[in-house]
Amino acid sequence: MHEALAMLLGLLAWSVIFVPLFIVWWLPGHREKQALKAEARRREERLRRRFPGRAA
């Protein structure tokens, strides 16, 4: 019983340490990808307005 409790506490400690580290590592790249997608959407919208008959 004590071993299982210690294992759970160990997992909790590792998750408390590594989950924020993962978020800090992952978030900047994710935001950059979102910005690139938004830029591509804006560019596509601009082209669609400029050439209405063109299939995008």
Backbone as JSON Lines, residues from 0, in Angstrom:
{"i":0,"aa":"M","n":[0.84,-1.2,0.0],"ca":[0.0,0.0,0.0],"c":[0.87,1.25,0.0]}
{"i":1,"aa":"H","n":[1.88,1.25,0.87],"ca":[2.74,2.44,0.95],"c":[3.53,2.65,-0.33]}
{"i":2,"aa":"E","n":[3.9,1.52,-0.98],"ca":[4.65,1.64,-2.23],"c":[3.79,2.3,-3.3]}
{"i":3,"aa":"A","n":[2.52,1.91,-3.37],"ca":[1.62,2.49,-4.37],"c":[1.41,3.97,-4.09]}
{"i":4,"aa":"L","n":[1.25,4.3,-2.82],"ca":[1.08,5.71,-2.46],"c":[2.32,6.52,-2.81]}
{"i":5,"aa":"A","n":[3.49,5.96,-2.54],"ca":[4.74,6.65,-2.88],"c":[4.88,6.82,-4.38]}
{"i":6,"aa":"M","n":[4.47,5.79,-5.14],"ca":[4.55,5.88,-6.59],"c":[3.62,6.98,-7.12]}
{"i":7,"aa":"L","n":[2.41,7.04,-6.58],"ca":[1.47,8.08,-7.0],"c":[2.0,9.47,-6.66]}
{"i":8,"aa":"L","n":[2.56,9.61,-5.46],"ca":[3.13,10.9,-5.08],"c":[4.32,11.27,-5.98]}
{"i":9,"aa":"G","n":[5.13,10.28,-6.35],"ca":[6.23,10.52,-7.26],"c":[5.75,10.97,-8.62]}
{"i":10,"aa":"L","n":[4.72,10.3,-9.14],"ca":[4.15,10.7,-10.43],"c":[3.58,12.11,-10.36]}
{"i":11,"aa":"L","n":[2.92,12.42,-9.26],"ca":[2.37,13.76,-9.09],"c":[3.48,14.8,-9.09]}
{"i":12,"aa":"A","n":[4.57,14.5,-8.37],"ca":[5.69,15.44,-8.31],"c":[6.29,15.65,-9.7]}
{"i":13,"aa":"W","n":[6.51,14.54,-10.44],"ca":[7.06,14.68,-11.8],"c":[6.13,15.48,-12.69]}
{"i":14,"aa":"S","n":[4.83,15.25,-12.58],"ca":[3.9,15.97,-13.44],"c":[3.86,17.47,-13.07]}
{"i":15,"aa":"V","n":[3.97,17.76,-11.76],"ca":[3.99,19.17,-11.34],"c":[5.22,19.88,-11.91]}
{"i":16,"aa":"I","n":[6.32,19.15,-12.03],"ca":[7.54,19.76,-12.57],"c":[7.49,19.84,-14.09]}
{"i":17,"aa":"F","n":[7.11,18.75,-14.75],"ca":[7.29,18.68,-16.19],"c":[6.15,19.25,-17.01]}
{"i":18,"aa":"V","n":[4.93,19.25,-16.5],"ca":[3.82,19.8,-17.28],"c":[4.02,21.3,-17.56]}
{"i":19,"aa":"P","n":[4.35,22.13,-16.57],"ca":[4.62,23.54,-16.89],"c":[5.81,23.72,-17.84]}
{"i":20,"aa":"L","n":[6.86,22.89,-17.65],"ca":[8.0,22.98,-18.57],"c":[7.59,22.66,-19.99]}
{"i":21,"aa":"F","n":[6.76,21.64,-20.16],"ca":[6.29,21.27,-21.49],"c":[5.46,22.4,-22.1]}
{"i":22,"aa":"I","n":[4.59,23.0,-21.29],"ca":[3.75,24.09,-21.8],"c":[4.61,25.27,-22.23]}
{"i":23,"aa":"V","n":[5.6,25.61,-21.42],"ca":[6.49,26.73,-21.75],"c":[7.28,26.43,-23.03]}
{"i":24,"aa":"W","n":[7.67,25.16,-23.22],"ca":[8.43,24.78,-24.41],"c":[7.55,24.75,-25.64]}
{"i":25,"aa":"W","n":[6.27,24.3,-25.49],"ca":[5.39,24.06,-26.63],"c":[4.69,25.33,-27.1]}
{"i":26,"aa":"L","n":[4.35,26.21,-26.16],"ca":[3.47,27.34,-26.48],"c":[4.04,28.3,-27.53]}
{"i":27,"aa":"P","n":[5.29,28.73,-27.46],"ca":[5.78,29.68,-28.47],"c":[5.67,29.15,-29.9]}
{"i":28,"aa":"G","n":[6.04,27.91,-30.13],"ca":[5.93,27.33,-31.47],"c":[4.48,27.24,-31.92]}
{"i":29,"aa":"H","n":[3.59,26.9,-30.99],"ca":[2.17,26.8,-31.32],"c":[1.63,28.16,-31.72]}
{"i":30,"aa":"R","n":[1.99,29.2,-30.97],"ca":[1.51,30.54,-31.3],"c":[2.06,30.99,-32.65]}
{"i":31,"aa":"E","n":[3.31,30.65,-32.93],"ca":[3.91,31.02,-34.22],"c":[3.16,30.33,-35.36]}
{"i":32,"aa":"K","n":[2.81,29.06,-35.17],"ca":[2.08,28.33,-36.2],"c":[0.7,28.95,-36.4]}
{"i":33,"aa":"Q","n":[0.03,29.34,-35.31],"ca":[-1.27,30.01,-35.43],"c":[-1.14,31.3,-36.22]}
{"i":34,"aa":"A","n":[-0.07,32.07,-35.95],"ca":[0.13,33.34,-36.64],"c":[0.37,33.11,-38.13]}
{"i":35,"aa":"L","n":[1.16,32.07,-38.46],"ca":[1.4,31.77,-39.86],"c":[0.12,31.37,-40.58]}
{"i":36,"aa":"K","n":[-0.72,30.59,-39.91],"ca":[-2.0,30.19,-40.52],"c":[-2.89,31.41,-40.73]}
{"i":37,"aa":"A","n":[-2.93,32.31,-39.76],"ca":[-3.76,33.51,-39.89],"c":[-3.25,34.37,-41.05]}
{"i":38,"aa":"E","n":[-1.93,34.47,-41.18],"ca":[-1.35,35.24,-42.28],"c":[-1.72,34.63,-43.63]}
{"i":39,"aa":"A","n":[-1.64,33.31,-43.72],"ca":[-2.01,32.64,-44.97],"c":[-3.49,32.86,-45.29]}
{"i":40,"aa":"R","n":[-4.33,32.83,-44.25],"ca":[-5.76,33.07,-44.45],"c":[-6.0,34.49,-44.97]}
{"i":41,"aa":"R","n":[-5.3,35.46,-44.37],"ca":[-5.46,36.85,-44.82],"c":[-5.0,37.0,-46.27]}
{"i":42,"aa":"R","n":[-3.87,36.37,-46.6],"ca":[-3.35,36.47,-47.96],"c":[-4.34,35.85,-48.95]}
{"i":43,"aa":"E","n":[-4.89,34.69,-48.58],"ca":[-5.87,34.02,-49.43],"c":[-7.1,34.89,-49.63]}
{"i":44,"aa":"E","n":[-7.55,35.53,-48.56],"ca":[-8.73,36.4,-48.64],"c":[-8.45,37.59,-49.56]}
{"i":45,"aa":"R","n":[-7.24,38.15,-49.45],"ca":[-6.87,39.27,-50.32],"c":[-6.87,38.85,-51.79]}
{"i":46,"aa":"L","n":[-6.3,37.68,-52.07],"ca":[-6.27,37.19,-53.45],"c":[-7.68,36.92,-53.96]}
{"i":47,"aa":"R","n":[-8.53,36.38,-53.08],"ca":[-9.9,36.07,-53.5],"c":[-10.66,37.35,-53.83]}
{"i":48,"aa":"R","n":[-10.39,38.42,-53.07],"ca":[-11.05,39.68,-53.37],"c":[-10.54,40.28,-54.67]}
{"i":49,"aa":"R","n":[-9.23,40.09,-54.93],"ca":[-8.64,40.68,-56.11],"c":[-9.05,39.94,-57.38]}
{"i":50,"aa":"F","n":[-9.15,38.61,-57.3],"ca":[-9.52,37.79,-58.46],"c":[-10.75,36.96,-58.1]}
{"i":51,"aa":"P","n":[-11.94,37.54,-58.24],"ca":[-13.14,36.84,-57.76],"c":[-13.44,35.53,-58.5]}
{"i":52,"aa":"G","n":[-13.05,35.42,-59.77],"ca":[-13.4,34.21,-60.52],"c":[-12.44,33.06,-60.27]}
{"i":53,"aa":"R","n":[-11.33,33.32,-59.61],"ca":[-10.3,32.3,-59.42],"c":[-10.69,31.33,-58.32]}
{"i":54,"aa":"A","n":[-10.56,30.05,-58.6],"ca":[-10.85,29.05,-57.56],"c":[-9.64,28.96,-56.63]}
{"i":55,"aa":"A","n":[-9.88,29.2,-55.35],"ca":[-8.75,29.22,-54.41],"c":[-8.43,27.82,-53.94]}
